[in-house]
Amino acid sequence: MRNISIIMAMKSEAESLLQSLQLRKVNRPFRSGIPFEVYEGNLGKAQLSLLVSGNDSDHHVDNVATVPAALMTYLAIEKFEPDLVINAGTAGGIAGRGCEIGNVYLSSGKFCFHDRRIPLPGFDQYGMGLYPSYDTSIIAKDLQLKTGTVSTGNSLDLLEKDMQIIEENRAIIKDMEAAAIAWVCRTLSVPMFAVKAITDLIDEDTPTATQFMKNLHQAATNLQVKMIEVLRYLQNHEG
Ligand code: SAH
């Protein structure tokens, strides 16, 4: 695992990591109009590329959620031919299953979607996704990180039906990109896992958006610290 692409949705999640890795910005990495920012560099023996989704040209906010994430992953794999993709970001967690604000999780099991409900034979399972995460159990044990199944949807808020599907899939982490990234990686046979810092607890009463804004800075700092540990670990171990 010496050529690693890191995919991140929000600039505010990526800033401290970019600083501590001292990556350099790549000018015009893709054709004109593609908003993604690309950074490159090294950490020990590892060659790193980090992509951030950039801003939407009409709405002037980060290009979060599944559509930009899938495109960004495809372009990263085409350009850098990584032997590992890591989706780093923030996420909601289930307090009742042990998640706490600021915890950093590695993905385990299978990435699923909780808002692709297609009640037709075969399509119901397709909708759910269920793409494998790279087995992070040894890394998690060595670095004393928690692991959990990640469920992805295109909304920050949560409908009752979404929660039901999250629970059916025994997921404990909720985000807006991971399963989309995992689909591209599975399709192109590139190992992939996620590193997610918890900004909000989805089974608590305070609205997600309020919790998210309050805890984003702390979560991004923890994410940066743990990402450096994960990257140092990977560049020292043969994949
Ligand atoms: N109001 C925020 C919007 C960010 S969208 C802002 O303008 O800063 C939320 C981002 O954080 C997504 O990239 C998603 O992957 C992640 N995220 C954090 N908590 C989440 C949750 N509870 N549900 C879904 N995604 C979450």
Residues whose N, C-alpha, C, O or C-beta is under 5 A from the ligand:
A	BS01	SAH	A9 V64 A65 T90 A91 G92 S155 L156 K174 D175 M176 E177 T199 D200 T208
